[in-house]
Amino acid sequence: MDEVLADGTVDKSARPAIEPTVVSWHVATADEPLTFRGAGPNVFRIDQMVEDQVLTRIVPVTSDTKTFELAPTGENRIGRFRIFQLGAAESVSPIYRPSRKSEHAVQHWVRDAVDDVFAEAAIESQVQPIEALNLLSLRGPDADPVDIDIDDVTELGVHDSGTTGFHFGYQQRRVVDEFPTTQKPGRFFDIGLSSRKYDPWKDEYRQSDYLFRPRIGSGPTFGASHQRTRSLGSVNQRWDDSADGQGPLQMNWKLYALGQYAGTPLGATRRSFPWTAGINGGISRGYRITPNLGHRPSVSFFGRYLSESEDSFSEAELDRDIFTSYKRDHRYGLRLSDQFTYQCYMDRRLYLRPTLNSNEDQLVPDNVGFAIGADQLFGAIQVHLSYRMTGFLADNDRAESSIQNLVRLDLTSERWSEAGFRSEMDFSFIHEIDGGTSIGFSFSRYFNDARLYRDFRPGTILFRPLKQERAAQIDTR
C-alpha cells in the first residue's frame, strides 16, 4: 500500500516488492519422452498439466530402482510434468493397501510406517500389485475429491441388544373376526414378555412374544410366536427407503403356537390339552398419491393346524384362539386389502381399508368388507375410533349371508421415565351392533437402553416423528 506523507504527496517507495512466482515444468513429446529413474523403497508424485487441469498420480516403488517414461497422452503433442519425491519416512501419512487374499478379500486401513507396508507388499503371492493402488491419503491437492462410505458394525453392548417388553392386562373378549361369533365371551388375564430388535444391515424387524393367560372358569393358556418384517429391493428404490415407512416391497411372516390345559373334556376320547400352530405372512408396498394421501395394497396368507376337530368342552371353557368351528372350516386362505391413508396433520390421520378373504375349498369369497377410522394424538394420549362392516357370504359352511357391524375405541397413553424406559397403558372397547361387547385394558413396560422406538415394526407406532421428538426432550442422563 502507498504511504501518504504530511504534505499530501504519495510515497511509492513504501510499496512492498511482489516477488513473481515461477512454476517449472518438464516438457516431453512423443518422440522425446521424459525419462527418469527412482530408487526404492520410495513414493513419487507425478503431476501432469492437461488443458489447464493438473492430474496427479501417486506411484510407490518397492524394488531397488524403477525407470519411468512419461509422454503426452491423447491428442496432446506436448506434455508438461512435475515430479515430487515423497520419501518413506516414519512421519508419512497412513496409506491404503490391499489385504492378503482371503475368503472375503476385504481391504483395510493401516497406520504402519511406509517401510513396514512395503515389506509386507513384497510378498507378491499374497497381495495385489501395489502399483495399481490409488493411495487416497497421498492424493494431490488438485485431484477430484473422493467419497468414502464408512460403516460401523461394532456391537455396542446393551445399546444394540434391542427392546424388551413386559405387559399385564385383563380381557373380556368375543371373537369378532369370525361368523358366527361366540355367544359367551372369554375372560382371562394376559401376561406376556416380548423381545424386539431392528437389524439395520438387513433392514429387518424381529419380534418374539411369550404369553401366559390365567383364564377364569377354565385352565390356563400358554403360547409363543416369532415374526419378522423386512424390505425387499425394487426398481425405482430411493436411497432412504426402508421397512419403516414408504419403502419398497415390505414382507412379513409370523410363526406361532398355542396350547391350553383345559381340564376334562366332555367326550372321553378328547384331549385335555388342545393346541394349535400356524403361519401367516404377507407382502405389501406403499404408494404416494399426493403429499398427504397414500395407499398400501397387500396380499397375505394364513395356514394353521388344529389338534381338535370339534369343541368338546363347555361353553367359553376352550380358548377361542385355539379352536372355533370357523377356524376348523378355514384352515388356510388368502386375504387382499388396500389401505388408503390421509394425513390431515402431523397428529391426525384418516383411513379407509377395503378387504376380501378367500374360502378354503371354493372360489366364492368367505367375506368382503371395509373399515373406516381416525387416529388423533393429544400430547401423550392417542385416540383411535373406527367402524367396520363385514359381509359374510353364503357358501358351503354358511346357509345364509350375514352382515356384521363393529364400532371400536382405543385409548393409549405413554410416559417416558428419566431412566429412558417407556410405560404404556391401553384401553380397548369393541361393540358389535346387534351383538355383544369386548373390553380390555393392559399396562406395558419397555426396556430399550435409549433405543426409543427403533425396534418397533412399521405400523405399530403411529405419529412416530412427534413421539420421538417428545421422547428426546426427556433428560435420561
Secondary structure, DSSP 8 states (H G I E B T S, - for coil): --EE-TTS-EEGGGS----------EEEESSS-EEEEEESSEEEEEEEEETTEEEEEEEEE-SSEEEEEE---TT-SEEEEEEEE----TTS---EE-----SS---EE--S-HHHHHHHHT-TTTS--GGG---GGG--TTS-------------GGGGS-EEEEEEEEEEE---SSSS--SS-EEEEEEEEEEEEEETTTTEEEEEEEEEE-BTTS--EEEEEEEEEEEE--TT--TT--TTTT-SEEEEEEEEEEEE-----SSTTS-SS-EEEEEEEEEE--EESSSSEEEEEEEEEEEEEES-SS--S-TTTS-TTT--HHHHH-SEEEEEEEEEEEEEETTEEEEEEEEEE--SSSSS-SEEEEEEEEEEEETTEEEEEEEEEEEE--BTTBSS-EEEEEEEEEEEEEEE-TTS-EEEEEEEEEEETTS-EEEEEEEEEEE-TT-TTTTS-TTSSTTHHHHHHHHHTS---
